[in-house]
């Protein structure tokens, strides 16, 4: 067992990239996405920090460039605005208003990954 200070476990990091900064009519979709994420967190009992980030802020550096490139590719391929986008630990898990089950699955995968890392560090 390793001794020393452990980084405080803050759980999963959830970012919702909001489109309502640029398109005010998207605000209801952003709110729906936030409610779905909060419901999934509640139902899985996974610790998570949720942050809503405007698309303009995300585009100018709040999320990695690779993530924004994927969002732009989705926009170009589908012709639909892929927002809100939900990221969990930096990975896009949903475009548009997500389904509770999809978010729950992604959250549970973060728990599985964390447990594997803890076992490996023992």
WOBELPE-V287009 format. One record per residue. N is the residue number from 0. RES is the residue in one letter. SS is DSSP state (helix for helix, strand for strand, loop for the rest). OMEGA is omega in whole degrees, -180 to 180 (* if undefined). D_CENTER is the distance of its C-alpha to the mean C-alpha in Angstrom with 1 decimal. Layout:
BEGIN
((N RES SS OMEGA D_CENTER) (N RES SS OMEGA D_CENTER))
END
This chain:
BEGIN
((0 X loop -180 32.0) (1 X loop 176 30.8) (2 X loop 179 31.9) (3 X loop -178 30.4) (4 X loop 176 27.6) (5 X loop 175 24.2) (6 X loop 180 21.1) (7 X loop -180 19.8) (8 X loop 180 17.2) (9 X loop 179 14.3) (10 X loop -179 12.3) (11 X strand 175 8.7) (12 X strand -179 6.6) (13 X strand 176 3.7) (14 X strand 173 4.0) (15 X strand 178 5.6) (16 X strand -174 8.2) (17 X strand 177 11.3) (18 X loop -174 14.5) (19 X loop 176 16.9) (20 X loop -177 17.9) (21 X loop -178 19.7) (22 X loop -175 20.4) (23 X helix 180 21.1) (24 X helix 179 21.5) (25 X helix -178 17.7) (26 X helix 179 17.3) (27 X helix 179 17.9) (28 X helix 177 15.1) (29 X helix 179 12.6) (30 X helix 177 14.3) (31 X helix -180 14.1) (32 X helix 180 10.4) (33 X helix 178 10.2) (34 X helix 179 13.1) (35 X helix 180 11.7) (36 X helix 180 8.6) (37 X helix 177 11.4) (38 X helix 180 13.8) (39 X helix 178 11.9) (40 X helix 180 11.6) (41 X helix -177 15.2) (42 X helix -180 16.4) (43 X helix -178 15.1) (44 X loop 177 16.2) (45 X loop 175 13.4) (46 X loop 180 13.2) (47 X strand 173 9.9) (48 X strand -178 9.6) (49 X strand 178 7.7) (50 X strand 175 8.4) (51 X strand -177 9.2) (52 X strand 176 10.4) (53 X strand -179 13.2) (54 X helix -180 13.4) (55 X helix 177 16.6) (56 X helix 178 15.2) (57 X helix -178 12.4) (58 X helix -177 15.4) (59 X helix 169 17.6) (60 X helix -179 15.8) (61 X helix 174 12.8) (62 X loop -179 10.7) (63 X loop 180 12.7) (64 X helix -180 15.2) (65 X helix 179 14.4) (66 X helix 179 11.0) (67 X helix 177 13.0) (68 X helix 178 15.8) (69 X helix 179 13.9) (70 X helix 179 13.0) (71 X helix 177 16.7) (72 X helix 178 18.0) (73 X helix 179 16.4) (74 X helix -179 18.0) (75 X helix -177 21.3) (76 X helix -175 21.4) (77 X helix -177 20.7) (78 X loop 179 22.1) (79 X loop 176 19.5) (80 X loop -176 17.0) (81 X loop 180 13.6) (82 X loop -2 12.0) (83 X loop 175 10.1) (84 X strand 180 7.3) (85 X strand 177 3.9) (86 X strand 174 2.2) (87 X strand -176 3.3) (88 X loop 175 6.4) (89 X loop -179 6.7) (90 X strand 178 6.8) (91 X strand 179 6.3) (92 X strand -179 6.6) (93 X strand 169 8.0) (94 X strand -177 10.2) (95 X loop 179 12.1) (96 X loop -176 12.1) (97 X loop 173 10.5) (98 X loop -179 12.9) (99 X helix -177 12.8) (100 X helix 179 14.1) (101 X helix 180 11.4) (102 X helix 178 8.7) (103 X helix 179 11.5) (104 X helix -179 12.3) (105 X helix 178 9.1) (106 X helix 180 9.3) (107 X helix 176 13.0) (108 X helix 178 12.7) (109 X helix 178 11.3) (110 X helix 179 14.4) (111 X helix -180 16.7) (112 X helix -180 15.8) (113 X helix -179 16.4) (114 X helix 178 19.7) (115 X helix 179 20.8) (116 X helix -180 20.5) (117 X helix 179 22.4) (118 X helix -179 25.1) (119 X helix -178 25.5) (120 X helix -179 26.0) (121 X loop * 28.7))
END
